[in-house]
């Protein structure tokens, strides 16, 4: 009968006294060295990070501050005070009063969607007109209200202020007529209005040039 025996082992590399004796007699191969986990290295914190990494962290924080909005957010009447009147003083709030099914509301909403993306440091919200002001007449829609520091700074009733062709550039110019309403987060508030107006004018010219080039291409293809 063969010589059978059990070998009880602990962690990988550890052995019993019997293993040690058998290894010395040459009956077992030399035992492996005991497993040792790698030394713990604490995560590199901001203080010990290289200069370029600290700069990148700072840029990410600033970007997070800027991109706190970026879309037209729906609110209800019960949200109005918290979302609009109590907004921080460094935040301008643009409120559109609207109703579904009114074409002019849809057209202005498309422009605000575009502006909300371009100027993420400005807060844009939308609310059904009668949720905000009971019995508000549909003939006044859409209506834009501009708030800052809890007060109404401007209001635009209907589409008259924006002209027959309502464009994001036209709406931007109206909003920034007298106040730095639109803020892309890249300029200080004192320079935001001038920067926005200059940028809007540049985009408007580029759009007109592109439209004329497209027409010329259409004529040449004929």
Secondary structure, DSSP 8 states (H G I E B T S, - for coil): ----------STT---HHHHHHHHTTSS-----------------TTTS-HHHHHHHHHHHHHHHHTT--SEEE--GGGHIIIIITS-TT--EEEEEE-TT-HHHHHHHHHHHHHHHH-TTSEEEEEEHHHHSTT--GGG-SEEEEEETTEEEEEEESSGGG-SS--HHHHHHHHTSSS-----SSS-HHHHHHHHHHHHHHHHHHHHHHHHHHHHHHHHH-
